[in-house]
Amino acid sequence: MSTPAEFPVTWAPRRTRAVLLPVCVVLVVLFAVIAVALPANWQFNDRIMMVLSGVLFASVGLMLARPRVSADAEGVTVVNFVRSRRLAWAEIVGVNFRQGDPWATLDLADGTSLAAVGIQPGVGRNQAIADARALRDLVARHGG
């Protein structure tokens, strides 16, 4: 497998995003329609809460669609479900993606590891392996 030739490079579970983003829109629209269609004895506050429930469920879907790993000449940005972290190339000492792992992990110079949820078998196991190898090759080429 060859490494990406040009920066920036981004790895993300695109199929997951392609499914989740429309589902989030449908959730908000569905809950809004339900809020309008509720019987007359439901109060305005109940209708608002119904719409807000749809927004809350959609927010969770958007959070699940966030993960990605981006590399550029200066380093790597890992965006996971809630947090994102910027790493210089020298901070990454290894990339692991073992059989059965839910996503790749980065071994860091400070002895810790960081989940790279953007590289996951949800895109297809072979594609995830190729992505992890490409990132590993970039780390070997640009690391400290």
SEPA-859865 format. One record per residue (C-alpha): x, y, z; residue in one letter. Coordinates in nm, 2 decimals. Example, Ala and Ser with C-alpha at 12.3 -4.5 7.8 and 13.67 -1.06 7.14 Angstrom:
[[1.23, -0.45, 0.78], A]
[[1.37, -0.11, 0.71], S]
END
This chain:
[[0.00, 0.00, 0.00], M]
[[0.13, 0.34, -0.09], S]
[[0.13, 0.64, 0.14], T]
[[-0.07, 0.95, 0.05], P]
[[0.14, 1.17, -0.18], A]
[[0.01, 1.51, -0.08], E]
[[-0.10, 1.69, 0.23], F]
[[-0.36, 1.74, 0.38], P]
[[-0.49, 1.39, 0.41], V]
[[-0.81, 1.30, 0.60], T]
[[-0.93, 0.96, 0.70], W]
[[-1.30, 0.94, 0.81], A]
[[-1.57, 0.68, 0.81], P]
[[-1.75, 0.84, 0.52], R]
[[-2.03, 0.58, 0.49], R]
[[-2.11, 0.63, 0.86], T]
[[-2.14, 1.01, 0.80], R]
[[-2.34, 0.95, 0.48], A]
[[-2.60, 0.76, 0.68], V]
[[-2.60, 0.96, 1.00], L]
[[-2.63, 1.31, 0.86], L]
[[-2.96, 1.24, 0.67], P]
[[-3.09, 1.05, 0.97], V]
[[-3.02, 1.36, 1.19], C]
[[-3.22, 1.58, 0.95], V]
[[-3.51, 1.32, 0.94], V]
[[-3.51, 1.31, 1.32], L]
[[-3.55, 1.68, 1.36], V]
[[-3.82, 1.70, 1.09], V]
[[-4.00, 1.40, 1.23], L]
[[-4.01, 1.53, 1.58], F]
[[-4.12, 1.87, 1.45], A]
[[-4.41, 1.71, 1.26], V]
[[-4.51, 1.51, 1.56], I]
[[-4.51, 1.83, 1.77], A]
[[-4.74, 2.00, 1.52], V]
[[-4.97, 1.69, 1.49], A]
[[-5.01, 1.64, 1.87], L]
[[-5.37, 1.66, 2.00], P]
[[-5.50, 2.00, 2.10], A]
[[-5.48, 1.91, 2.47], N]
[[-5.10, 1.91, 2.46], W]
[[-4.95, 2.24, 2.58], Q]
[[-4.71, 2.46, 2.38], F]
[[-4.43, 2.36, 2.62], N]
[[-4.49, 1.99, 2.54], D]
[[-4.46, 2.07, 2.17], R]
[[-4.13, 2.26, 2.22], I]
[[-3.99, 1.97, 2.43], M]
[[-4.09, 1.73, 2.14], M]
[[-3.89, 1.94, 1.89], V]
[[-3.60, 1.97, 2.14], L]
[[-3.60, 1.59, 2.18], S]
[[-3.55, 1.56, 1.81], G]
[[-3.27, 1.81, 1.82], V]
[[-3.11, 1.62, 2.11], L]
[[-3.12, 1.29, 1.92], F]
[[-2.98, 1.46, 1.61], A]
[[-2.70, 1.60, 1.82], S]
[[-2.60, 1.26, 1.93], V]
[[-2.60, 1.15, 1.57], G]
[[-2.38, 1.44, 1.47], L]
[[-2.14, 1.36, 1.76], M]
[[-2.11, 1.00, 1.62], L]
[[-2.04, 1.15, 1.28], A]
[[-1.75, 1.36, 1.40], R]
[[-1.45, 1.12, 1.41], P]
[[-1.17, 1.18, 1.16], R]
[[-0.79, 1.18, 1.15], V]
[[-0.62, 1.46, 0.94], S]
[[-0.26, 1.48, 0.86], A]
[[-0.06, 1.78, 0.72], D]
[[0.30, 1.88, 0.71], A]
[[0.31, 1.99, 1.07], E]
[[0.13, 1.69, 1.23], G]
[[-0.19, 1.51, 1.29], V]
[[-0.53, 1.62, 1.42], T]
[[-0.74, 1.35, 1.58], V]
[[-1.11, 1.44, 1.61], V]
[[-1.30, 1.18, 1.82], N]
[[-1.66, 1.19, 1.94], F]
[[-1.62, 1.47, 2.19], V]
[[-1.26, 1.59, 2.19], R]
[[-1.00, 1.67, 1.93], S]
[[-0.63, 1.68, 1.97], R]
[[-0.35, 1.82, 1.76], R]
[[-0.02, 1.63, 1.76], L]
[[0.31, 1.71, 1.61], A]
[[0.47, 1.43, 1.41], W]
[[0.74, 1.38, 1.68], A]
[[0.47, 1.31, 1.94], E]
[[0.35, 1.00, 1.76], I]
[[0.58, 0.69, 1.80], V]
[[0.35, 0.43, 1.66], G]
[[0.01, 0.34, 1.50], V]
[[-0.16, 0.02, 1.60], N]
[[-0.46, -0.15, 1.45], F]
[[-0.48, -0.50, 1.57], R]
[[-0.73, -0.77, 1.47], Q]
[[-1.06, -0.70, 1.66], G]
[[-0.97, -0.34, 1.75], D]
[[-1.27, -0.11, 1.71], P]
[[-1.03, 0.17, 1.57], W]
[[-0.67, 0.25, 1.54], A]
[[-0.47, 0.38, 1.83], T]
[[-0.17, 0.61, 1.83], L]
[[0.12, 0.54, 2.07], D]
[[0.25, 0.87, 2.19], L]
[[0.60, 0.98, 2.31], A]
[[0.47, 1.05, 2.66], D]
[[0.38, 0.68, 2.71], G]
[[0.01, 0.72, 2.66], T]
[[-0.21, 0.62, 2.37], S]
[[-0.48, 0.80, 2.18], L]
[[-0.78, 0.65, 2.00], A]
[[-0.80, 0.75, 1.64], A]
[[-1.17, 0.67, 1.59], V]
[[-1.16, 0.81, 1.23], G]
[[-0.98, 0.50, 1.12], I]
[[-1.22, 0.21, 1.19], Q]
[[-1.34, -0.10, 1.03], P]
[[-1.69, 0.05, 0.98], G]
[[-1.55, 0.17, 0.64], V]
[[-1.45, -0.19, 0.56], G]
[[-1.18, -0.39, 0.73], R]
[[-0.94, -0.38, 0.43], N]
[[-0.98, 0.00, 0.38], Q]
[[-0.92, 0.06, 0.76], A]
[[-0.61, -0.15, 0.75], I]
[[-0.48, 0.05, 0.44], A]
[[-0.56, 0.38, 0.62], D]
[[-0.38, 0.27, 0.93], A]
[[-0.08, 0.16, 0.73], R]
[[-0.08, 0.49, 0.54], A]
[[-0.08, 0.68, 0.86], L]
[[0.19, 0.46, 1.01], R]
[[0.41, 0.52, 0.70], D]
[[0.36, 0.90, 0.73], L]
[[0.46, 0.87, 1.10], V]
[[0.77, 0.68, 1.00], A]
[[0.86, 0.94, 0.74], R]
[[0.78, 1.26, 0.94], H]
[[0.82, 1.14, 1.30], G]
[[1.11, 1.25, 1.52], G]
END
